[in-house]
Amino acid sequence: MRKLGCIKLAFTAIVSLLINYTRGQSDHFAFAVTAVNKGETEWVALRKFDIRSGEFSNILLNFKEKSPNVLAGYKFSPPPDLSKPANAFQGNFLPQAALGSSVAAIAYDKKSNRLYFTPMNLDQLRYIDLNTMQVYTNLDQYFSKAGNYDFKTGGPISRMVIAPDDYGYTITNDGNHLIRFSTKGSPRLIDLGPLIDYPFNKENSIQNPCANSGGDIIADDAGNLYLIVSTNKVFKVEIATRTATYLNIISGLPQKFTTSGAAVTDNGKILISSSAYSEAIFVVDPETWEALPYPGGTEIFGSADLANSNPLLTKKAGNLIFQKSSEKLSKITVFPNPVLFDEINVQFNGMPKGHYTIQMANLLGETTIEKKVLITEFTQTETLKIPGFNAQGFYYIRVLDEIHNLVSTQKLVVERW
């Protein structure tokens, strides 16, 4: 027993060290693009936002003041030829003027200590070497050239992130281009293709530039991006499949607040900022997507974008060694699965009391069965009958709350004899 106790203590110590090491690597700040003075709308001032104190730093770089020092020898490149594919970076890096207008998007690469960005009036990839505060670019690196689209109709690159896989990602406003750029060696811009709507997105389709433009992107530790658009809607994008799943709309925000920037805090929450609202930065709980004003701070700036290197951690501290499946952690379970006898049970465990809708849908997202239920108990099981006209195959069981937010989706296999 003593030996077993020693093993348990050693295991606990190892897990504690892993957790503390992981947390120790977190950024306690986010870079922010603001105006030089409160109330102005020219986004040319780079600052740091201290996550612990809630304070903005003084200006680290004023792009307008920086430009004259780096314009020497700069030869502006012609508009990209959209008929040709994007090429790799070629030639030497040359100091360039940082901006001709406001900054549209930033992304922080901690390993190289570079802040990548795009100007508002040009979809050209540029970066700041934060060791020297010099600005660099290559004359051939246009996102519209990589994606073979017209920048004038596609609009600026307004959301960007460096993911834990050491690649940068951006999503065009129309959702037709998920573009990746490398941060190692000779950078390349590659169009991975259009985003694909998850079948249940319905009216919340990602293919709606009017509703889904602007905002910002964060990344998690499991190969996903989270796109928070200017209308405060949240989409989860699986990089490998380009599938975009509508998750929710952030609640608790002032009516005038439109998301412009996003970054992950050192305790797993999400900071969001707005260029249209300068009274507060907000912090969002990714479990509930509810927002609260961020505490602290004596002078708050509206921020057009935020960036740090923190990923959203989906692998819980207790699961660093022993991983649990999402189904075991879910508060809603579906059984039996596969189903043989035209009847399944949907069990609610610890869900808030209220009205819910259970839906069964095919792989095209078409609802074949719908049942409304009232949950009044901590553990409650509801039965769903499956008509015989539902063919053998794969289906989704979807649960919506009373305001039609998606709270659970699980795959179901229907077998017929």
C-alpha positions in Angstrom: 0.0 0.0 0.0 2.9 2.4 0.8 4.3 1.7 -2.6 1.0 2.4 -4.3 0.7 5.6 -2.3 4.2 6.7 -3.4 3.2 6.0 -7.1 0.1 8.1 -6.7 2.0 11.0 -5.2 4.6 10.8 -7.9 1.9 10.8 -10.6 0.2 13.8 -9.0 3.5 15.6 -8.9 4.1 14.9 -12.6 0.7 16.1 -13.6 1.1 19.2 -11.5 4.4 20.0 -13.1 2.9 19.5 -16.6 0.0 21.8 -15.8 2.3 24.5 -14.3 4.7 24.2 -17.2 1.9 24.6 -19.7 0.5 27.6 -17.9 3.9 29.1 -17.5 4.2 29.3 -21.3 1.1 31.4 -21.6 1.2 35.0 -22.7 0.0 37.4 -20.1 -0.7 40.0 -22.7 -2.2 40.6 -26.1 -1.0 42.9 -28.8 -3.7 45.5 -29.7 -4.2 47.8 -32.6 -5.8 51.1 -31.5 -6.0 54.7 -32.5 -3.4 57.1 -31.3 -6.0 58.9 -29.2 -9.3 57.8 -27.9 -12.2 58.6 -30.2 -10.1 58.5 -33.4 -10.7 55.9 -36.0 -7.3 55.5 -37.7 -6.0 52.2 -36.4 -2.2 52.8 -36.6 -1.1 52.5 -32.9 0.4 49.2 -31.7 0.0 48.7 -27.9 0.1 45.8 -25.4 -2.9 44.9 -23.3 -1.9 43.5 -19.9 -4.3 40.6 -19.2 -3.5 40.6 -15.5 -4.0 44.4 -14.8 -6.4 45.2 -17.6 -4.2 48.2 -18.6 -3.1 49.3 -22.1 0.6 50.2 -22.6 1.9 53.3 -24.2 2.3 53.1 -28.0 4.9 50.6 -29.0 4.8 51.6 -32.7 3.1 54.4 -34.5 2.9 53.2 -38.0 2.5 56.7 -39.5 5.6 57.9 -37.7 7.5 54.8 -38.7 6.8 55.0 -42.4 9.4 57.8 -43.3 12.2 55.8 -41.7 11.6 52.8 -43.9 10.4 54.2 -47.2 14.0 54.6 -48.5 14.6 52.3 -51.4 11.0 51.1 -51.4 9.6 50.3 -54.8 5.9 49.7 -54.6 4.8 46.5 -56.3 2.1 46.5 -59.0 -1.3 45.0 -58.4 -1.2 41.2 -58.4 -1.9 39.3 -61.6 -4.8 37.2 -60.7 -4.4 34.9 -63.7 -1.2 33.5 -62.2 -0.8 31.2 -59.1 0.8 32.5 -55.9 4.5 32.0 -55.7 6.8 31.5 -52.7 8.7 34.4 -51.1 11.6 35.2 -53.4 14.5 37.6 -53.1 15.7 39.5 -50.1 13.5 41.0 -47.4 13.4 44.8 -47.8 12.2 47.3 -45.2 8.9 48.7 -46.2 6.5 51.3 -45.2 4.2 49.7 -42.7 0.9 51.1 -43.9 -0.9 53.3 -46.3 -3.9 53.1 -44.0 -5.2 51.4 -40.9 -4.2 47.9 -39.9 -6.8 45.3 -40.9 -5.5 42.2 -39.0 -2.6 41.0 -36.8 -1.3 37.6 -35.7 1.6 36.9 -33.3 4.2 34.2 -33.8 6.0 33.8 -30.5 8.7 31.5 -31.8 10.1 34.1 -34.2 8.9 37.1 -32.2 7.1 38.5 -35.2 3.8 40.2 -35.5 2.3 39.5 -38.9 -0.3 41.9 -40.3 -2.1 43.2 -43.3 -3.0 46.8 -44.1 -6.6 47.8 -44.7 -6.1 49.0 -48.2 -3.9 46.1 -49.4 -4.1 42.4 -48.8 -0.3 42.0 -48.6 1.3 39.9 -45.9 3.8 41.9 -43.8 5.4 41.5 -40.4 7.1 43.4 -37.7 10.3 42.0 -36.3 9.6 42.8 -32.6 13.3 42.6 -31.7 14.1 45.5 -33.9 10.6 47.0 -34.6 11.4 47.0 -38.3 8.8 46.2 -40.9 9.3 43.6 -43.6 7.4 42.3 -46.6 7.8 40.6 -50.0 6.4 42.3 -53.0 4.7 39.1 -54.2 2.7 38.0 -51.1 -0.9 38.9 -51.7 -3.7 36.8 -50.3 -5.9 37.5 -53.3 -3.2 36.2 -55.5 -2.9 33.0 -53.5 -6.7 32.6 -53.6 -7.1 33.8 -57.2 -9.8 36.3 -56.3 -10.3 40.0 -56.7 -9.3 42.0 -53.7 -11.6 44.9 -54.6 -14.6 42.6 -54.2 -13.2 40.3 -51.6 -12.3 43.1 -49.2 -9.5 43.3 -46.7 -8.0 40.5 -44.7 -9.5 41.4 -41.4 -9.0 38.2 -39.3 -5.8 36.2 -38.8 -4.1 33.9 -36.3 -1.0 31.8 -35.8 -2.1 28.3 -34.7 -0.1 25.8 -32.6 0.9 24.0 -35.8 3.1 27.0 -36.6 1.0 28.1 -39.6 -0.9 31.3 -40.0 -4.5 31.2 -41.1 -7.0 33.7 -42.5 -10.6 33.3 -43.7 -11.9 35.7 -46.4 -15.1 37.6 -45.6 -17.2 35.4 -48.0 -15.9 32.2 -46.5 -14.7 31.0 -49.9 -11.0 30.9 -49.0 -9.2 29.4 -46.0 -5.7 30.6 -46.7 -2.6 29.3 -44.8 0.8 30.9 -44.6 4.0 29.3 -43.2 6.2 31.0 -40.6 9.2 28.8 -41.0 11.8 29.1 -43.7 10.6 30.7 -46.9 6.9 31.6 -46.2 4.3 30.5 -48.6 0.6 31.4 -49.0 -1.7 28.5 -49.9 -5.4 28.5 -50.5 -6.8 25.4 -48.8 -10.2 26.0 -50.3 -13.7 27.2 -49.3 -15.3 26.6 -45.9 -18.0 23.9 -45.9 -21.2 24.4 -43.9 -22.0 21.9 -41.2 -25.4 20.4 -42.2 -27.2 22.0 -39.2 -26.0 25.6 -39.8 -29.1 26.3 -41.9 -29.8 30.1 -41.7 -26.4 30.5 -39.9 -24.5 29.5 -43.0 -20.9 30.5 -43.2 -21.4 31.5 -46.8 -23.0 34.9 -45.9 -20.5 37.7 -46.2 -23.0 40.3 -45.0 -23.5 38.5 -41.7 -20.1 37.0 -41.3 -17.5 39.6 -42.3 -14.9 41.1 -40.0 -14.2 39.9 -36.5 -11.2 37.8 -35.6 -9.9 34.2 -35.3 -8.4 32.2 -32.4 -7.0 28.6 -32.5 -7.3 25.7 -30.2 -4.9 22.8 -29.4 -6.9 20.3 -31.4 -6.7 21.5 -34.9 -9.6 23.9 -34.9 -10.1 27.6 -35.5 -12.8 29.7 -33.9 -14.1 32.5 -36.1 -15.9 35.3 -34.2 -17.4 37.5 -36.7 -18.3 41.2 -36.3 -22.0 40.3 -35.5 -20.6 38.3 -32.5 -21.5 34.9 -34.0 -19.1 32.1 -33.3 -18.1 29.4 -35.8 -15.8 26.4 -35.1 -13.7 25.6 -38.2 -12.0 22.2 -38.4 -8.8 22.9 -40.4 -8.4 19.4 -41.8 -11.9 19.3 -43.4 -12.6 23.0 -43.6 -16.0 22.3 -42.0 -17.5 25.4 -40.3 -20.0 24.7 -37.4 -22.1 27.5 -36.0 -21.8 27.4 -32.2 -23.6 30.4 -30.8 -23.9 34.1 -30.6 -22.0 35.8 -27.7 -24.5 37.2 -25.1 -24.1 39.9 -22.6 -22.6 42.5 -25.0 -23.8 46.1 -25.4 -25.9 46.7 -28.5 -23.2 48.8 -30.1 -20.5 46.2 -29.6 -19.2 44.5 -32.8 -16.3 42.1 -32.4 -13.1 43.3 -34.1 -10.4 41.5 -32.1 -10.0 38.3 -30.1 -7.3 36.6 -28.1 -7.1 33.8 -25.4 -6.3 34.7 -21.8 -3.9 32.8 -19.7 -6.8 31.1 -17.9 -8.7 29.8 -20.9 -11.1 32.6 -21.5 -11.5 34.7 -24.6 -10.8 38.5 -24.8 -12.8 40.4 -27.4 -12.5 44.0 -28.4 -14.4 46.3 -30.7 -13.4 49.2 -32.9 -16.9 50.6 -32.5 -17.1 50.4 -28.7 -14.4 51.8 -26.5 -16.0 51.7 -23.0 -14.7 48.2 -22.2 -12.9 45.1 -23.3 -15.0 42.0 -22.7 -14.0 38.5 -21.5 -16.0 35.5 -22.8 -16.5 32.1 -21.3 -16.2 29.5 -24.1 -18.3 27.0 -22.2 -21.4 29.3 -22.3 -20.4 32.1 -24.7 -21.4 34.7 -22.2 -19.5 37.9 -22.0 -18.6 40.2 -19.1 -16.7 43.5 -19.0 -13.0 42.8 -18.3 -12.0 44.1 -14.8 -9.4 46.7 -14.2 -8.0 49.3 -16.5 -8.1 53.1 -16.1 -8.0 54.0 -19.8 -9.6 51.7 -22.3 -9.1 52.0 -26.1 -11.3 50.7 -28.8 -9.2 48.0 -30.5 -9.4 47.0 -34.1 -7.6 43.7 -33.5 -6.0 41.6 -30.8 -3.3 38.9 -30.9 -1.2 36.6 -28.7 0.1 33.1 -28.9 -2.3 31.4 -26.4 -4.4 28.6 -27.9 -7.8 27.7 -26.5 -7.1 24.6 -24.5 -9.6 21.8 -25.1 -7.6 19.1 -23.5 -8.4 19.6 -19.8 -5.7 19.5 -17.2 -7.0 16.3 -15.7 -6.8 14.7 -19.2 -3.1 15.4 -19.9 -2.4 11.6 -19.7 -5.7 9.9 -19.6 -8.0 11.3 -22.4 -11.8 10.9 -22.0 -14.0 10.8 -25.1 -16.3 13.8 -25.7 -19.3 11.4 -25.4 -18.4 10.5 -21.8 -18.0 14.1 -20.9 -21.3 15.1 -22.5 -24.3 16.0 -20.5 -26.5 14.4 -23.1 -26.1 10.8 -24.1 -27.9 8.8 -26.9 -28.4 5.0 -26.6 -28.5 2.3 -27.9 -26.1 3.2 -30.7 -26.2 1.5 -33.2 -30.0 1.2 -33.0 -31.8 -1.9 -34.2 -35.4 -1.6 -33.0 -36.6 1.8 -34.2 -36.3 3.4 -30.8 -33.5 5.4 -29.0 -33.2 7.0 -25.6 -31.8 10.5 -25.2 -30.7 11.0 -21.6 -30.2 14.5 -20.1 -27.7 14.7 -17.2 -27.5 17.9 -15.2 -28.9 20.1 -17.9 -30.7 23.3 -16.9 -34.5 22.8 -16.6 -36.6 24.0 -19.5 -37.9 23.2 -22.9 -35.6 21.4 -25.4 -36.1 20.1 -29.0 -34.7 16.7 -30.1 -34.1 16.4 -33.8 -32.9 13.5 -36.0 -31.4 14.6 -39.3 -29.8 12.9 -42.2 -26.3 13.7 -43.5 -27.7 16.5 -45.7 -29.0 18.2 -42.6 -32.6 17.5 -43.4 -34.7 17.0 -40.2 -36.6 13.7 -40.4 -37.9 13.6 -36.8 -38.5 16.3 -34.2 -39.7 16.0 -30.6 -40.2 18.8 -28.0 -39.5 17.9 -24.4 -39.7 19.6 -21.0 -36.7 18.7 -18.7 -37.6 19.0 -15.0 -35.3 16.4 -13.4 -31.5 16.3 -12.9 -31.4 13.0 -14.8 -34.2 12.5 -17.3 -34.5 10.1 -20.3 -36.7 10.8 -23.3 -37.6 8.2 -25.9 -37.5 8.9 -29.7 -39.3 6.6 -32.1 -37.7 6.1 -35.5 -40.2 5.4 -38.3 -39.5 2.6 -40.6 -39.1 4.9 -43.6 -35.8 6.1 -42.2 -33.3 4.0 -44.2 -30.3 2.3 -42.7 -27.3 4.6 -42.4 -25.7 7.5 -40.5 -27.8 10.2 -38.9 -27.3 13.1 -36.4 -29.2 13.5 -33.1 -29.3 17.2 -32.4 -30.6 18.9 -29.2 -31.6 22.5 -29.2 -32.5 24.7 -26.2 -35.6 26.8 -25.9 -34.0 29.7 -27.8 -32.8 27.3 -30.5 -29.1 27.3 -29.6 -27.4 24.0 -30.4 -26.4 22.3 -27.2 -25.5 18.8 -28.5 -24.9 16.9 -31.7 -24.1 13.1 -31.8 -23.8 10.7 -34.6 -26.3 7.8 -34.7 -26.1 4.5 -36.7 -29.4 3.0 -37.8 -29.3 -0.6 -38.8 -32.0 -2.6 -40.6 -32.4 -6.3 -40.8 
